[in-house]
Amino acid sequence: MESVKLSPRLETIADMVPSEARLADVGTDHALVPIRLILDGRIPSAIASDIRPGPLQRARSNASEYGAENIRFVLCDGLSGIAPDEADAIVIAGMGGETIASILNAAAWARDGKSLILQPMSRPEVLRRELARQGIRIMEERLLEERGKIYTVIGARGGEPLDLSEAEYYTGPYALLSQQPLFPRLTERLIDKFRAALEGLSRSGEREGSGRRERLRTVYGELLRMRGQLSEMSGF
């Protein structure tokens, strides 16, 4: 049987899972990532968990259809049904940044030498801020585009957090991402977003000096400086 085909988002996630790791795929849905990695011989075993019975049954059916063995299926909330010694790498993908952060916060053992591959569908800035608060260091970030939207996949593990600026909570670490082709486009989209937010506050008559306005201005200014640095790097 031919290898499991993955979307660009899932392909990036799968590529960031360390070889020979015992994988826990939280919120597995169709379990395509662990199935692909098992069939390709990249990992020896996996745990596929989900909080809902329906997706977990789909995952079981897919594994059976593809003939993928050594996958254990667990119905649980987050990492609550997985023991610390059962996984070396943890994928948490396809959820909002707040949800991913809360799953990690509820399982302190996930910060103890585990490879974390995290893919927030929204609010990545919340996740990055929480990773720093929980003592988790971002080791790698990769950007990808799927259906016109730019996503990030974060590789992290427990350790001294990176010192991020306010804008970098939204863009990701500049030093890790500035060479990636999608980073300038991501920065431009965020500039447009923050410009629109500031213009909206001006129209609403919100008073000068308000905390929200000042935070928006700080991030907007940092984004403009990033754009300038990117322009210098590209020679324009």
N, C-alpha and C positions, 0 to 999 in steps of 0.2 A: 504493500500500500504506500502511496506517495506521502511525503511529509505533510504535516498539518500546516495549512496556510494561515498566516497571521496578518492582522492589520498592521500598519506602520507603528501604531502605539504599542501593540502587544509584541511586535517583533523587537522593538527597542528594549522593552522590559525583559524579554527572554534573553537578549544578548548581554544584559547586565548581570544576569545570575551567574555566580562563580561556578566553574566546572567542578564536578564531584561534590557539590553541596547537597545536603539534604534540605529540600525546599518546603516551606510552608507558604501556600498561596491563599491569602485571606480574602474572602469575598470572591471566590474563584469563578463563580457564574458558570461558564461552559467548560472550565478547566483546560482551556486550549494551551496555555503556557506550560503547565506541568506535563501535559500529554506530549507536546512537541519536544520538550527537553528530555523526557524519558525515552521517546522513540529515537531521538538523535544520539542517545547515549551520553548526553552531557551531564546528567545527574543520575544517581543510583535509585533515589526514592523521593516521594513527595507526599505531603498532606494537603488536601484540597478542602478548604472549609468555607462554609457560607452560613448566614443566619437564617436563610429561608430554605424550606424543604424542596421547593420547585427547582431552583437553580442547582441544588446539590444533586437532585435526581438527573437533571440534564447532564451534569458533569459525569456521573456514573455511566450514563448511556453513551456519552462520547468516548470515554475511556474504553468501554467494552467494544464499541464500534471500531476504534482504531487499534485495539489490541494492546493498549498500554497497561502494563502491570506495575506493581509496587507503588500504587497510589492509594492512600487511605483517605476516606471521605468522612468529614466530621461536621456535624450540625452544631454550630456554636456561634456565640457573639464575639467577634474579633478573634483574639488569641486565647480566649478563656478555656477552650477545649484542647489546647496544645501544650505539652510539657516542654520546659526549657531545653531538655536534652534531646528533643526529637527533631530539631531543625538547626541548620547552620546559616541559612539564608531565609529571609522573610520578604515576600512580595505583598504589598498592600496597594491595590490599584483600583481605578474606576470609582473613587469616592471623593467627596469634598475634602478639602484640606483640614477642616475642623474634625471630621470623622476619623481621618487617619491619625491625627494628633491624639485624639481621645483613646483610640485603640492602643497606641504606643504607651500612653500615660497609664493605662490600666495593666500593662504588662512590663514591669521594670526590667525583667530578665531579657527583654528584646534589645536592651542597650548594652548587654554584656557580651561583647565580641561578635555579635551577629551581623551579617551583611544585610542591610535594609535596602530594598528597592521600592521606592515610593512614587506613585503617580497620581497626583491630585487632579481631579477634573475641574475643580474650581478652588478659589481662595488659596493659591500656593503661598501667598505671603503669610497667611495664618499658620500654615504648616511650618514654614521656615522659622518663624518666630518661636513656635513651640518646640521645634527641634533644639534650638539654642537653649531654651529654658530647661529642657529635659536633659541637657548634657549629651547631645548627639551632634556629631560633626558631619557636615556635608563633604563627601569625598569626591563626588563627580556629579555633573548634571548634563543631560543631553536633551536637546530640543528636537521636536519633530512636528510635522504638520499633517493633520488628518481632517478632511472635509472642511478645509478653510480655517481651521482653528489651530493655534500653536499650543502644544502641550510640553511640559517638562517631565522628565523622569529623573528622580533624585537617587543617587547612591550614597548611603550614609552608614555610620556605625557609631557606637558610643565613644566619646572622646571630647577633647577641648573644642567647643563650638567655634566656627568661623566668626570673625568680627564683621558683620554686615552693616552697610549703611541703610538708611530708611528706604532708599530706592531699591537696593539689592534684595530686600525682602520681597519685592514685587518682580524683579527681573531674574533673580538668582545671582550667585556670585559672579561679578564682572570678570575676575581673573580666570574663572573656569569656563565662561561662556562667550567671551568677547570674540573668539576666533571662529565661532560656529556661524554658518551662513544665515540662520534664521534669527540670530540675536538682534541685528539692526532693525528688522521688521517688528520683532517683539517690542523693542524700545520705542519705535514710532507709534505703535498701537497704544502703548501705555502713555506716551506723551499726549496723544489725542484724548485719551480717557481722562487724564488729570486736567488738561486744559478745559475740557467740557465741564468737569465737576467744578472747577474754579469759576467758570463763567456762570454756571447755574447758581452758585452761592451769591455771586454779585447781583444777579437778577432778583434773587429772593430777598435781597436786602439784609442778609445776615451780617452782623456787625463785624467791623475790622477787629483783628486781634483775637477772634474766637479760636479755641483750640483746634477745631477741625480745619478751619481755613489755614492756619499756620502749618498743620501737618501736611495738607495738600500742597502748599507752596514749597515746603521743604523737599518733598518727593519730586515735585515737578521740576524744581531747580536742579536737583541731582540728575534727573533723567536728561535734561538739556545738556548738562556737562558730559554725560555719557555719550550723547549723540555727537558732541564735538570731538571727543576722544576717538570715537569710531571713524569719524570723517578724516581725522588726521592719520589714523592707521591705514585707511584705504587710499590715501594720497589725494583726496579731494579737498 
